[in-house]
Structures are given as structure tokens and as C-alpha cells.
Amino acid sequence: MQPKMIQALRGTVDDVLFYNEDNGYVVADLETEDALVTIVGELGQLEPGEELELTGAFVSHPRFGQQFRAESCVRALPSTVINIERYLASGVIRGIGQALAKRIVAEFGEFTLQVIEKEPDKLCRIKGISPAKCEEITEAAQQIFGLRTLMSRLQTYGVSASAAMKAYRRWGQTAWELIADNPFRLCGSGIGLEFRVAEKIAADMQIPSNSPKRILAGFRWVLETAALEGHTCLPAADFRTVAMRGLGISEQDFQAGCQAALDDRVIYSYSAPEGEFIYLDIYYEAEDYISTRIAAMLAFSPPEDFDCSRAIAQEEQDTGMHYAEQQKKAIACAFSRGIMVLTGGPGTGKTTTLNGVIHLCLKAGSTVLLAAPTGRAAKRMTELTGREAKTIHRLLGTDYDECGQLVFQHNEKDPLKADVIIVDEVSMVDTLLFEGLLRAVRLSCRVILVGDEDQLPSVGAGHLLHTLTASGRLPVVRLTEIFRQAQESCIVRSAHQIVNGEMPDLREKNSDFFFFDRRDAAEASDFVRDLYCTRLPQAYGFIPQNDIQVISPTRKGILGTVMLNQMLQEHINPPAYGKPVAKNLLYTFREGDKVMQIQNQYEMEWTREGERGTGIFNGDTGTVAFIDRASKTVKVDFDGRIVTYKPDQLDQLELSYAVTVHKSQGSEFEAVILVLPEGRDRLSYRSLLYTAVTRARKLLILVGSPRKVSEMVANQQKTERCSCLSAMLRNMVSREETIM
């Protein structure tokens, strides 16, 4: 749907076709002077008879025709007798139906709504309205009118209906008074309004730029922005510079604001050997808890009645498996320490070691839980170990507090019932999630963290695996020996060459690694299509949607994932007469399409052969199983879990014939086609290339230029992220406690 010029539209709501109470998205018919127009947007709950002034654009939907996509809305309660009766008869006010609406309007006419809002006692004149009924109607009306008023006021500042609804749920009838007193309240309390939008309200409320309210919220804004870039804290000097410049305040105001924020524990200051750092409260408390908890876990002595060396020897005898010395060391460490890290690149035997730990733990009578940060990573862990692995979120259980913030059901008060917890792909785990995990672990439980420290860091703030290993205070076993079978794989050899800063052999043509020099973007795109749709299926028997994954560093351009997805879809799953489709702003979906969920949705329901559950997570991939033309819903099959998407939820889905390197992390694919667009950019660095290469299980095809590969191998740019967790660990744990 392509937006046209911005226009204004006035009219009366005729009918509401769809409404999502969580985000305020609505589809309705609006009666204008000229015609009946379908309107869509986050406008909040509408009722027949309401009068609207909308700003937006007409768009053309391929199935539903012309619609008006509203960006802003000024709403008024109906003013004519006919529309007032329609409004009340819709059931908007609990306790008033069609018959009662007719009697009320007959009595009060065009003043009906004013009477209900300001003089509700007069309703007792109406036959059928007792004092108790009048009180019920009054209470329901106050909620409706209060929310309408708040939404109208906030929408003039560009505040979305969903944010206004959250504010009303949080503060009720007092919402506007609280917001007018301090608009920056909207930036927290589970509402999450952008600081710059709250600034517009503050300007109208004549709140001065050096107001403590504004400065406090501004400090949060600066540190939250840094967290989006991966930092859990900022050097004090950098924080001062960014805050003073971004807020336009003086040194005196900055210092006064800092002292107040420190006193209120909104921000924290931490002195590390490298200098002073400033934290937002949630990240300081998280890293402080992690370091304290790890110190306690390392100090806790596991039972000494288990002879690990003897158990390993017996395992080798029973299974015919021969463990290398570093693998034996890792297994022994898993039994002797409260927490440890197992790391290593491809082909170094992490999976073999992991399975050895699991088998011996089970033999010892321990309860073992397996977890990974994403659904794809958990599925892969299940396949490699033969035991069920869950996402960390599913393992901990999710819920929401009174402010709408995500909380975990398992915590210190209700810990997980496990003797051993093994977490894979820890490089993808961020600081807050790791804190949540440790809060749910009993002190006697052993935690084994598994991952490849050379891969990309988490999307969320922190560089956890790197920080833990760099601290020198956790037992760490690094597997470095590449086993003979893995040495025969050019994929494995190339991955190790890349991580060591060496150029892989791009001339190899008879192994599992192939390089094709394609420097022109259009030519490379055509070549990728040919490989995906024709050459690889014919040569190897691959099923494209199941076995082949195209990976690109970027979303943009001809070789970005958006255009690659559209191109591959047209050849793998083209349009056909009678084939139903569904659309979001970016993609057209058809039955049979390969798709990916791009947001965490903890309460989204799924079904699987009669079983019901909740939770679909960022990175989960599935197939469009069914599109219902009548209800406009889309059913997606996520490995047997069926999820139904309403029309306004389709923005959570993307085609996934091609995915970015970041989205592919934690997964393995039979075959990977990796495209590397020409040109220097911020994505041309070694760890990104290494992460992409290690996604391939049996076949890797690299499409680009030797110069581009060389450039990425040479660029040892590490994702530098500010964190004091290493310093905190060194302060809490003596070096002697890490000796294995």
C-alpha cells in the first residue's frame, strides 16, 4: 500500500469493523459528506455516532480497496440527537442498551451526554433506571469520557492512542492532572513515550528547561539511548557531555541534577580501575546482582561424594567415546564448580562435551534443565542433545506487573527445580535476561554457560559472554583442538582462519565451501536466485524453504534482505489466481511462505494437537499455513505450533527466505548462501563474517568479491560496549576461587 498526499477527513463513525484493545488499532467505516470511507489506524476505541477529524492519507489495499490511514485524530462526542442515540445504543456505556438509549435521548435530547457526564442523578427520571442502575451507568460513563478526553488531549501532541490507553489504565481519572504536572511520567511507568514527544507537552505546560523533572527524565533518556547501542553504562565524562548537550543545560544544573538522581537512586555511579561510570538504575542493579550471585555460587561447595574422573572413564568405556583432555577438564569443572563457561569455535567438540556433561549428571541423579536465548537455538539444542531445551523466557515463565512491565514467574521466591542448568548460545544473552535467570537459580544449582565468544554480542545491552570470560574470575574452559572429522570441512577451517585474521582459501571448489566472484549487485542477485531456486535443489536435492538459507549483512539495497525476500518469493511462491494473500506495509504473504516473527510476544497463543500455550519469540521461523479471506487472519505453523495473526498483528512477521546475520545467530542450516554487498559500511567486520560462516552445516556458498572478504577479515572491530561487570566480578571474587 503506497501512501498518497496528506489529507484531512471529517465524518461520523458509522460502524466499527475491528478493534484491538491492546494497541488501539481500529478499522471502521466513517460517514463523510461525500461517501462512506473505511478508516484504519491506532485511534483507540471508536463507537458509532462519534464525530472525527482525521489527518492521514488514502492508500489502496489490493483486496479491501481504498482506505484512509489516519495518523492523527481529533474526536468529539456526537452532537446530533440521531448520532447520540446511535452512540449510546452501541453499548459503549455499560448498562445502556438500545431501548434505554431511546428513552434517555427522548428525555434529554441534544443535552443527553452532558447530563450523563455532569448531572447523572437526573437519569433516575427515566423509567427502568434505579439509583443503583444510575450509579452503574455513572461509573462506566466516567471511564469512557475520561479516556476519550485524555486521548484527545494527548493526540494533539502526537501521542499514540496505545500510549494514552496505557496512561489511563495506570492513573485512571487523575491521568491528565499527573501528566500536566510532569509530562515526563509518560516516559516511564510501562508507557515508554519518547522523551522528545514528552518535551512538546512540557513546553505547553511551561516547564522550564532546567526543571529537575526534565533533567531527571533527560538523564534516563541519555542512558536508555546508550542501552539501545549495547552499553549498560557510560563513562562519567561522556555522560556529562551528552547530557549537557542533549538537554541544553548548564554545568550547575547538570551537577544539581546528578546529585538529585543519585540521591533518588535513579542513576548510580561506579568507580572502576578505568575510571568513573554512570548507570541507569536497572542496569546497575542487574550487574551488581550478577557479580554478587556469581561470587556466592563459586563459594558454594558442591557435594564431594562424586568421583568425576572415574565416572568419565566409565562413560568412555560404556559409549566407546574418547574425550580429549580439555573436554575432560570441562566435564570435571561442570561437577566441581557452581558456575562455569565452556567456549570454543566450530569443530572443537562443544556438543560432545555438552552431551557428556548431561549423561553424567543424569547418571548422578541430577535434575537437568536445558535453555537457549531463542526458539531456533533451543530447537537446535534439542536436536543435538536429544533432550528438550526451552527458551530462557519459557523456562522462567513470563508475566506482567501492574505497570505493564515484563516480569518472570520464577525468581528468588519461586526458583527453578533443577540441580543443573545448561544454557547454550550465551553470546546472545543480554545483561537483564541473565540477571533474571540467576534470580531463578537455587544456590545449590550448578550453571553451565556454553557459547562462542567470537560471535556477535546480544541485541540487548551488555556483552555478557565476553565480559564473563574477560573478568578472569569465572572458571573458563576453552576448547581449541579441531577434531579430525571437522578438519575435513572447509567451512570449519575457513571459520577458524577468519577468526584468526587469516584470509580463507576462496579458490577451493571441491569441498563444502564455494566462493563466487560477483561484484555487480544486480548480477549477484540473479545468481542468488538461480542458486536458491534451481542449482542447489538439482545438485543436492535440497528443498529451498527447508534446507537453504540466504543470509545478508544488511536489510537495504538489492542485496539486502527486504529485496532478496521479495525476489525469492516471486520465484518460489509466485502469485496465482485464487491464492489468498495478506499484507503488511513491507510484504505480501501467501500460503506456503517462509516467515519469521520479529518481536517477542509472551502472551500470544498457540495450539499444537490439542495442546495450548503462549509465547512466540523474536527469531522464530515458520510457514504460512492458511489465510482466511473472511476474517482476514493468517495462521502460521511454527514447527507444529499454530499461531493466528489478526490483520493488525501482521507487522510482527517478515518473509525469511533471506535473513540478516544477526537474525540467523543461534541457528544452523543445511546450506547457506552468504551475500556480501560491495562498499565500505559499519557491517564490514570480522565477527559478523565469522558468525555468518558458522551458520552453515553442510554447504556454504559465498557471493561477493575477494576484496570485500579481505576487508571484513582484516577489520578486527570488536563491538565495544561499556560495562563494569568485569570490574565488579574482580572486586567480588578472588583469583584463587577460579582455580580449577
N, C-alpha and C positions, 0 to 999 in steps of 0.2 A: 504494500500500500504506500503510495507516494504522496506526501503532504502537498497541498497547494497553498495559495496565499492565505495569510492570517485574516480571519473574518470575525464579525460579531453576529450573534444569533440570539433572538428573543422569542420566548414562547411559553406555553403551558404544558406541563408533563401530562401526557395522555395515558401512557401505560409503561410500567416497569417490566422489562423482559428478563433482566438478570441482575443480581446484586451479590457482591461478595462482602460480607460484613467484616472480614479481617482487614482488607485494604481499601474498602470503599469503592471498588471498581463497579461501575454500573453500565448497563445497556438499557436505553429507554427510548420511547417514541415521544417526540416533542411536537406539539401542535403550534405552528407559527401562522402568521397571517397568510402565507402563500401555500404551505403544504405541510404534510406530516413528515418529520425528519427523524431518522434514527441517530441518537447521540451516544457516544461512548467516552469513558474516562473515569479517573478517580475523583468522583464528585460526591461520594458519600450516599447515604440512603435518600432516595427520592420517593415522592408519593404523587399519585395522580392529583392534578389541581394546582401543584406548586408552579410558581412563575419564576423563570430563569433568564438571566442574561449571561450568555456564554461567549468566551473568546477561544478561537481554535482554528481548525482547518478542515475542509471537506476532503475525505480520502475515498478511494474507490476500492472496495473489497471484492475479490473475484467471485465470491459466492453470494454475499449479502448486499452487494451493490454499494451505493453511495452512503457514507456515514459521516457524521460530524464528530471529529475527535476533539473534545474540549480540553483546553489547557487550564482555563480559569473559569470560575463560576460565581456570579452574584445571584443569590437566591432570595426570594421573597415569598412569604406565605400567601396563599390565594386571596384575592381581593373581591372577587365577584361571588354572589350567592351560589351560583351553579358550581363554581370551582371549589368553594368552601365545602359544599355538601359532598362533592366527589372526593375531596381530600379526607374528610372525616370518615366517609363510607369505606375508604380503602383499608381501614383497620389500623391506621398509623398510631392512634391513641388507644391503648388497651382499655377495653370496656365499652367502646362505642362501635356499634355495627351500623348497617345500612338504615334500619328502621329508626334507631335512636338518632342517627345523624340527621335524618329528615326532620324529626321533631325539634331538635335543638336549633337547626337553621331556620325553621319556620318561626321559632320564638324570637331569635336574636338577629336574624338576617345577616347583613354585612359586618355586624359587630361581634359575630359569634366567637371568632378566635381571640379577640381582645377580652371577651368575657371569660373564656376558658383559662386564659393566661393570668388575668389580673383580678377578676371577680368571680372565681369558680363557685362560690357559695350560691350564686344565682341559678346554678344548674339544678338545684333542688326543686325549682318551679316545674321542671319537666317531668311528665308522667313516666315512671319507671326508674327515676334516679333518686335513690335514698341517700341519706347523709353518708353512709358507708360507701355507696357507689360513687358519690361525688368525690370523696377522699381518694378513692382508687383512680378515678379519671384525672384528678388534680395532680397526683404524684406522677402518673405516666406522662401527662402533658408537660410538666416541668422538665422532665428529662428530654423530651422531644424538642421543646422550644429552646432549652439551654444548649443542646448540641447544635441545633440549627444556627443559633446566634453566634456561638463560638466559631463554627466553621466559616460563616460569612465574614466574620472579623478577620480571621487568620488567612483566609484565601486572598484577601486584598494585599497581603504581604508575600504571596507566593507559597504559603504553607499548604502542603497537600492535605486532602481530606483524611487520608490514613493517619497522618501526624496529629491532626485535630481530634480525631476519634480517640487516639491513644491518650491525648491530654485530657479529654473529657472523662475517659474511663479512670484515669489516675486521680483527678481532682474534682470531678463532678461539677456541681453548680458554682463552685468557687474558682473554676479553672481560669476564667478571664482575669479576675482580680489578682490571682497569683502570677499570671503571665505578665500583666501590666506592671506589676511591682518589680518583676525580674524576668524579662523575656528569655534570659539565658537558661532558665529552668528547662526550657524545651530542648536544650542540647543534651540533657541527661534524662534521668527517670525513665529509661526504656523507650524514650521517644526518638532521640537521636537526630534532632534537627541540626542542619549545618549551621555553624557559628555565624557565617556571613548572612544567612537568612534571618537569624535572631537579631543581628545588628540592625536590620531595617525596622523591626518593631521597637528596638531600644531607642533608635533615633526619633521615632514618633513620640515615644514616652519621655523624650528629653533626658535620657540617662547620659550623664557626661562620659567622655571617653576614658577618664581616669577613675571611674566608679569602681570600687572594689568588686562589685558583682561582675562587671565586664572583664576586669583584669583576671579574676579567678577563672571565668569561663574561657578567656583567651589562652590562659596557661594550659588548660585542658586541651583546647583546640590544637595548640602547638605540639603537645606531646602525643595526642591521638594521631595527628598527621604524621609524626615521626614513626609511630607504631605501624601505620599503613605501609611504610617503607621498610619495615622489619626491625626497627630499633625498639628495645624495651626501655631505653633511657637516652639522654643526650648529655654530652659534656656540658658542664655548667656555663662555660663561656659561650658555646654555641647556642644554648638555650636562651641566654641573656640577649644575644644578638638577634636571633629570630623573633623572640617575643617582643622586644622593643620596636623592631622594625615593623613586624606584622600588626601590632596593636597601636603603633604610633604614640607611645608613652615615654615619659622622661625616666631618667635613671632613678630619681627619687620615688616616682610612682612604681617603678619596677621593683625596687628593693622593698618598699612597703607591701606590695602585693605578694612578693615572695615570702616575706615573714608571716603574713596572714595565712597564705596557702600552706606553709609548713606547720603553723600552729594548728590549723584545721585538719591536717593530715590529708590534704588533697594532693599535695606533692611531697616527695621525700628527697632528701639529699644523702648521697652515699660517697664516702671517701675511699677510693681505691688507690693502689700504688700509682696508677696512671694519672690520677687527679680526681677532681670533684665531678659527680654526675647527678643529674636531676631525673627523678622518676615520677610518672603518674602513679597514683596510689595502687591500682590493681596490679601493675607490673612489679612494683617494689615488693608488695606483699607476696606475689607469686614467687619471685626469685628468692626472697628471704625464706619462704616456707620450703621451697625445693632444697635449698642448701641445708637448712636445719633438719629436714626429714632425711636427706641422704646421710648426713652425719649420724643420725640415730640408727639408720638401717645398717651402716657399716660397723657401728659399735655393738649391734646386737649379735650375739654369738649363736649360730645355728647348732643343732644337736651334733655331738661328736661321735655318735654310735654308728655312723655310716662310713664304711671303708670304700672311698671312691675309686682308688687305684684298682682294688680287687674287682669292683663292680664293672669298671671299664674293660678289664681283662676278660671277665666272664661274658660281657656283651660282644667283644670281638670273637670269642670262641663260639658263641651261640649263633652269630649272624654271619661270620666269615668276613666281617668288616675290619679293616686295619686303619686305625686312627693315627694321623701324624702327631708329632709331639705338641704342636701348637693347639691342635684340636683337643688332645687330652688335657692340656692346660686349661682350655676354655671350659671343658666339661667339669673338671675339678673345681674351677673357680665358681661355676654356677652352683655348686653344692656347698662351698665353704664361705661365700660372701653374701651379704644381704642384698647387694645390688652390683651389677657388673655390666660392661659394654663388650659386645662381640662385633667386630667390624672387619671388613675385607672386601675386595673387589670381586668381579665375576670369576668363577672357576677356582676359587680358593677354598671351597668346601664349607661355606657357612651353613648351607642346608643340611649337609651330612652331620655337621656338628650339632646343629639345632635338633635334628631328629634323635641323635644320641642322647642329648640332654633330656628330651621328652621321654624317651624309652626308660632311661634310668630313674627319672623322677617317678614315673608310674610304677616301676618295679619297687621303688622305696615306699610306695603307698601314698605319694603326694597327690593333691588335687591340683591340676594344671589348667590354667586358662591361657588362651592364645588371642592376641589382638593385633590390629594394624590400624593406621590412621584413616584409610579409605576403604570403600567397599571392594574396589578392584584388588587392592593389596591384601585385604582379608581373604578374598576368594583365592588368590594365588597362594597364600599361606596355607589355606585348607588343602589345596591340591598337592602342595609339596610335602605336607606333614601327614595327611590322611586324617587329621582331626579338625573339628570345627573351629574356625577363627572368626571373631566378630570385629566390627569396627570398634574403636575405643568408645565412641559415643553410645553404641548399642550396649557395650559391656557395662558402662557406667549407668545407663538409663538417663533419659532426659526429661526435664520438666521446666516450668516457668514460674518465677516468683511473682509477687503482687505487682511488680513494676514491669512485668513482661520480659525480664531478663532470663536467659537460659541458665538453668542450674542442673546439677547431676543428682540423681536419686541416691547413688552410693557415695558415701563420704565418711568422715570420721565416726559419725553416729551409726552408720549402716555400711560397714566395709564389705568388700567382696569376700566371699567364702572361697579362698584359694590359698594353697601353700606356695605355689609358684605361678608367676605371671610373666609370660614372654611376649614382648612387643617387637614386631618386625617393622622395617622401613621407618626407623626412628628419625632419619634425616627430615622427614616430612612433618614431624610433630612439633607444634609450636609451644611456647612457654606456658600459656594459660591452660592448654589441654593437658600438658604434662603435670602441672600443679593439680588439676582435677583428678588425674589418675593416682598420683601419690596420696592424695587425701582419702582415697577409697581403698588403700592398701594397708592391711594389718602389719604391725611392726615385725611380726614373725614371718611374714611372707617374703620370699625371695623374688627379686625383679631382674629379669634378663633383657637387656636392650640390644637389639640387633639392627644393624644398618651399615650403609656405605658412606663414610664421612666425606667422600669426594663428590657425592651427588649434590644437586641443588638443595638449598635450605627450604624451610617451610614457607608457605604463603603467609601465615600469620607471623606476628612479631617473635623474634628470637632466632638463634642459630644453635639449637639445643644440642644436637649430637656433637657438633664441632666444639661447643663450649664445654661440654662434659668431658670430652677426651682431652681438650687442651688444658683443663684445670690441673691435671696431674694428681687428682685426688680420688678418682674412681678406678677400681680395677678394670683395666682395658686389655683385651686380647685381640691383637691384630693378626689375621690370617694373611700371609703374604705368599705362601707357596702355591703356584698354579699347578694343579694336578695334570697328569699326562693326558688324560682324555680331553680336558679343557684346553691344553696346549695345542691340540689339533684344530681347534676352532680359530679361524681368523678373526671372528668377531671378538673373542676374548683377548687374543693377542693385540688387536688394534685398540681395544679399550684400555689395556694397560699401557700401551705406548702413548696414547693420548694423555692419560692422567700423569704420566712421567714426563710430558712435554716433548715427546718424540712424534715425528710425522709417521702415520701408518702407511703401509705399502698400498698405494692406490692402483698399482698395476696388476694386483692379484685378480685372476679371472676364473679360477677353477676351484674355488672354495665356497664358503658361506658368506663371503663379503665381496661385493662388487661396487666399483665406482664408475660413474658415467659423467663425462665432462659435458655439461650443458649450461652455458653461461647466459644465453638469452632466455628471459623469463617465459615468454610465450612458448618457445620450443621445449623448455623444461616442463611446462605444464602439460603439453601434449604428450610428452614422453611418460610422465607420471600416469596419465590416463591410460596409455597403452599398456604399461606395466601392470597396473591395478586391474584393469578390465579384461585384458586378453593374454598377455605374455606369461605372467606368473600363474594364472589358473591353468593355462595349457601346458606349461612346462613342469609344474609341481603338483597340479591337482588342487591348488588352494581354492577355497570358497572366499571371495573377496571380503564380504561383510564379516565373516567369522575369523579368517586367518590373517588378513593383510591389514596393516595399519599405516596410513600415511601420517608422517609427523613433520611439522614445520616449526621453526623458532617463533614465528610471528603470526598474527591474525590478519595483517594488512597486505595488500598488493596481490598480484596474480598468483604468487606462490605462498600467500597467506592462507590460513585455514578456512576463512569465510568463502573465498572464491574457489578454492580447491574443493570444498564440500559441495558447492553448487554445481561445479563442473562434473564431479564424480557422480553425484546423484542423477544428473541428466542422462548418464550412460548406464548406470547400474539399475536405477529405478525410475525410468522416464515417465512422464505423464501419459495417461491413456484414457480413452473415453469411458466414462462411468466410474473411474477410480476416484474415491473421495480424497479430499485434501483438507488440511488445516494450516493456518498461517500465524506466525508472529511477525514482528517488524523486520526480521532478518531472513527467515527461512520459510519455505513451503514444505510441509511434511506430508508424506504419503505412506500408506500401509507398506510395511517392509523396510522402511528407512532405519538406518543405524543412527541412534541418538544418544546424547549424553545429558544427564542432569547437571546443572551448573550452579546450584545453590543447595545449601543444607536445609532440608525441610524435615524437622524432627517429628512433626505431628501428621505428616501426610500418610494416608492409609494405603496399605497394600493387602492383597489377598493371594494365597497360594494353596490350591487344592483344599479349600475349606478353612485353612488357617488364616488368621488375620493378624496384622501387625502394623506398626507405624515406623516411619523413618526412611527417607530417601536422601542420599547424600551427594554432595558435590563430587563429580568424577564418576558416578555410577553410569554404566552404559547399558543400553537395552535396544529393543526393536519395537517400532510402532506396530502394534498387533491389530488395532481396529480404530477406525474413525467413524463416529456416529454423526450422520448428517443432521438428524433431527435435534439432538441435544447439543451438537457442536463440541462433544467431548472426544478426547483421544486416549486410548488405552495403550500403555507401553509395558512390554514384558522385560523386566529386569531379572534375567536368569530364573524365571519361574514366578517371580513376584509381580503381580499385575497392579499397575497404578493407573488411576483415572485422572486425567487432567481436564479441568474446565477451561473455557476459552481464555480467561484472563490469567491462567497459570502457564500458558504455553511459552512465556518469556523465560521460563526456567529450563527450557530444552534447547539444545543445539544439535544440528547434524554432526556426526562424529566419524564420517569416513576419513576425515583429516582432523588431527588434534594438535595442540601446541605441545612442546616438550614438557612444560610444567603440568599440563593435564594428563600426560602419559605416565608421569612418575608413579611408581608403585605397581605398574602393570608390566606384563611380558606378552609379546605377540609372536606367533609363528614366524611371520615375515614383517619387516619394517622397511618402508620406503621413506628415507630421510631427505628432504629437500633443503638446500641451503642457498637462499637468495643472495645475489651479489650485493656488494655495498657494505660499507662500514656502519655498524649500528651498535647500540648498547647490548645487543643479544649475542654478539660475536665473541664469546669467551669459552674457555676450556671446559669448565664443569658442565655447561649446558650441552656441549657436543658429547661429552662423556656420558651424561645422563641419557641422551637420545640413543647413542650407540648401544648402551646396555639394555635397551628395551627389547632387542631382537633375540629370539630364542634359536631359530634355525637359519634365518636368512636376513641379511642386511644389504639393502641397495642404497647407495649414497648418490644423490644427484646434485651436482654443483660444479665448482671449479677447484682445482688444486690450490689455487691462491687463497680461496675462502677457507678451505680446510686448514691450511698452514696458518692463516691469520688467527683462527679460533684456537688452534693448538698452542700457539705462541702466547696468546693472551691469558695470562695466569690470574686475571682479575678474580679475586675472591669477593663474594658478597659480604663486604664489611658491614657488620651490624653491631651497634653499641649495646653492650650488656655487661653487667658486673657480676654475673653468676659465677664465673671462674674465680674472681677475687673473693666472693662470698664463700665459695667452697674451700678455697685455700685458707681462709680465716677460720672456718668451722672444723676442718678435718686436717689432722696432722699427716704428714707424708708417710709416717710409719703405718698408718691404718690402711694404706692402699697396697702394702706389700703382700704379694700372693704366695 
